[in-house]
Amino acid sequence: MVQLRKDPGHPPAMGARQIYEALREQIAGGVFGAAGRLPSSRALAHELGVSRTTVTAAYE
């Protein structure tokens, strides 16, 4: 599960850049290992409530 930082008083930003940054931090932090697999774009889009296009852009 990808965790996005939440700023009190503001809804979490769900743009491709924010998803990319969250994934990058979690990969660097060992949440996803070097040989680990990221969630599929469909699964992550559903989990975050964003379009698959947004997740695909974050993955690219």
TORTI-643812 format. One line per field, with one value per residue: residue number from 1; residue in three letters; y, z, x of N, C-alpha, C in turn. Coordinates in nm, 2 decimals, always signed. Atoms other than C-alpha are relative to their C-alpha. Layout:
num <- [NUM/...]
residu <- [Ala/...]
n.c2 <- [Y/...]
n.c3 <- [Z/...]
n.c1 <- [X/...]
ca.c2 <- [Y/...]
ca.c3 <- [Z/...]
ca.c1 <- [X/...]
c.c2 <- [Y/...]
c.c3 <- [Z/...]
c.c1 <- [X/...]
This chain:
num <- [1/2/3/4/5/6/7/8/9/10/11/12/13/14/15/16/17/18/19/20/21/22/23/24/25/26/27/28/29/30/31/32/33/34/35/36/37/38/39/40/41/42/43/44/45/46/47/48/49/50/51/52/53/54/55/56/57/58/59/60]
residu <- [Met/Val/Gln/Leu/Arg/Lys/Asp/Pro/Gly/His/Pro/Pro/Ala/Met/Gly/Ala/Arg/Gln/Ile/Tyr/Glu/Ala/Leu/Arg/Glu/Gln/Ile/Ala/Gly/Gly/Val/Phe/Gly/Ala/Ala/Gly/Arg/Leu/Pro/Ser/Ser/Arg/Ala/Leu/Ala/His/Glu/Leu/Gly/Val/Ser/Arg/Thr/Thr/Val/Thr/Ala/Ala/Tyr/Glu]
n.c2 <- [-0.12/-0.12/-0.10/-0.14/-0.08/-0.08/-0.13/-0.03/-0.12/+0.01/+0.14/+0.05/-0.02/+0.13/-0.01/+0.10/-0.03/+0.03/+0.14/+0.03/-0.03/+0.09/+0.13/-0.02/+0.00/+0.13/+0.09/-0.04/+0.04/+0.15/+0.06/+0.09/+0.04/-0.02/+0.09/+0.00/-0.04/-0.10/+0.04/-0.03/-0.14/+0.00/+0.02/-0.12/-0.10/+0.03/-0.02/-0.14/-0.08/-0.08/+0.07/+0.08/-0.08/-0.08/+0.09/+0.03/-0.11/+0.01/+0.11/-0.03]
n.c3 <- [+0.00/+0.01/-0.10/+0.03/-0.11/-0.01/-0.06/-0.07/+0.05/+0.15/+0.05/+0.06/+0.14/+0.07/+0.14/+0.04/-0.07/-0.14/+0.00/+0.03/-0.12/-0.10/+0.04/-0.01/-0.14/-0.06/+0.06/-0.07/-0.13/-0.01/+0.00/+0.12/+0.01/+0.14/+0.09/-0.03/+0.11/-0.03/+0.03/+0.14/+0.02/-0.03/-0.15/-0.07/+0.03/-0.08/-0.14/-0.02/+0.06/+0.11/+0.13/+0.03/+0.07/-0.10/-0.06/+0.11/+0.01/-0.12/+0.03/+0.11]
n.c1 <- [+0.08/-0.07/+0.05/-0.02/+0.00/+0.12/-0.02/+0.12/+0.07/-0.01/+0.01/-0.12/-0.01/-0.01/-0.06/-0.10/-0.12/+0.01/-0.01/-0.14/-0.08/+0.03/-0.07/-0.14/-0.04/+0.02/-0.11/-0.12/+0.02/+0.00/+0.14/-0.01/-0.14/-0.06/+0.06/+0.15/+0.09/+0.10/+0.14/+0.04/+0.06/+0.14/+0.02/-0.04/+0.10/+0.12/-0.04/-0.02/+0.12/-0.04/+0.01/-0.11/-0.09/-0.08/-0.09/-0.10/-0.09/-0.09/-0.09/-0.09]
ca.c2 <- [+0.00/+0.34/+0.60/+0.96/+1.23/+1.41/+1.78/+1.86/+2.10/+2.01/+1.71/+1.49/+1.59/+1.30/+1.42/+1.20/+1.39/+1.34/+0.97/+0.95/+1.12/+0.89/+0.58/+0.71/+0.77/+0.43/+0.25/+0.44/+0.35/-0.02/-0.06/-0.20/-0.40/-0.38/-0.69/-0.61/-0.54/-0.23/-0.25/-0.27/+0.06/-0.05/-0.17/+0.15/+0.37/+0.20/+0.22/+0.59/+0.69/+0.83/+0.75/+0.48/+0.74/+0.94/+0.63/+0.54/+0.89/+0.85/+0.52/+0.66]
ca.c3 <- [+0.00/-0.10/+0.18/+0.08/+0.32/+0.46/+0.55/+0.83/+0.70/+0.33/+0.14/+0.01/-0.34/-0.58/-0.88/-1.06/-0.90/-0.55/-0.62/-0.77/-0.47/-0.23/-0.42/-0.44/-0.07/+0.01/-0.23/-0.07/+0.27/+0.20/+0.18/-0.17/-0.19/-0.49/-0.63/-0.50/-0.72/-0.72/-0.72/-1.07/-1.21/-1.18/-0.82/-0.71/-0.90/-0.73/-0.39/-0.42/-0.60/-0.90/-1.27/-1.40/-1.63/-1.33/-1.18/-1.52/-1.54/-1.19/-1.29/-1.60]
ca.c1 <- [+0.00/+0.13/+0.11/+0.07/+0.16/-0.14/-0.12/-0.37/-0.64/-0.56/-0.68/-0.40/-0.28/-0.33/-0.14/+0.11/+0.40/+0.28/+0.23/+0.58/+0.73/+0.55/+0.67/+1.02/+1.04/+0.90/+1.14/+1.43/+1.29/+1.28/+0.90/+0.95/+1.27/+1.51/+1.35/+1.00/+0.71/+0.50/+0.12/-0.04/-0.15/-0.51/-0.48/-0.30/-0.55/-0.84/-0.66/-0.59/-0.92/-0.74/-0.74/-0.52/-0.37/-0.25/-0.08/+0.08/+0.22/+0.37/+0.52/+0.68]
c.c2 <- [+0.12/+0.10/+0.14/+0.09/+0.09/+0.13/+0.04/+0.13/+0.00/-0.14/-0.04/+0.03/-0.13/+0.01/-0.10/+0.03/-0.04/-0.16/-0.05/+0.02/-0.10/-0.14/+0.01/-0.01/-0.14/-0.10/+0.03/-0.05/-0.15/-0.06/-0.09/-0.03/+0.02/-0.10/-0.01/+0.06/+0.11/-0.05/+0.02/+0.13/+0.00/-0.01/+0.13/+0.11/-0.02/+0.03/+0.15/+0.08/+0.09/-0.08/-0.08/+0.08/+0.08/-0.09/-0.04/+0.11/+0.00/-0.11/+0.03/+0.10]
c.c3 <- [+0.00/+0.10/-0.05/+0.12/+0.01/+0.08/+0.07/-0.06/-0.15/-0.04/-0.07/-0.15/-0.07/-0.14/-0.02/+0.07/+0.14/+0.02/-0.02/+0.12/+0.11/-0.03/+0.01/+0.14/+0.06/-0.06/+0.07/+0.14/+0.02/+0.00/-0.11/-0.02/-0.15/-0.10/+0.02/-0.12/+0.05/-0.03/-0.15/+0.00/+0.03/+0.15/+0.07/-0.03/+0.08/+0.15/+0.04/-0.05/-0.11/-0.13/-0.02/-0.08/+0.09/+0.06/-0.11/-0.02/+0.11/-0.02/-0.10/+0.05]
c.c1 <- [+0.09/-0.06/+0.04/+0.00/-0.12/+0.04/-0.13/-0.07/+0.00/-0.02/+0.13/+0.00/+0.02/+0.05/+0.11/+0.13/+0.00/+0.01/+0.14/+0.09/-0.02/+0.07/+0.15/+0.05/-0.01/+0.09/+0.13/+0.00/-0.01/-0.14/-0.01/+0.14/+0.05/-0.07/-0.15/-0.08/-0.09/-0.14/-0.03/-0.06/-0.15/-0.03/+0.03/-0.10/-0.12/+0.03/+0.00/-0.12/+0.04/-0.01/+0.12/+0.11/+0.10/+0.11/+0.11/+0.10/+0.10/+0.10/+0.11/+0.11]
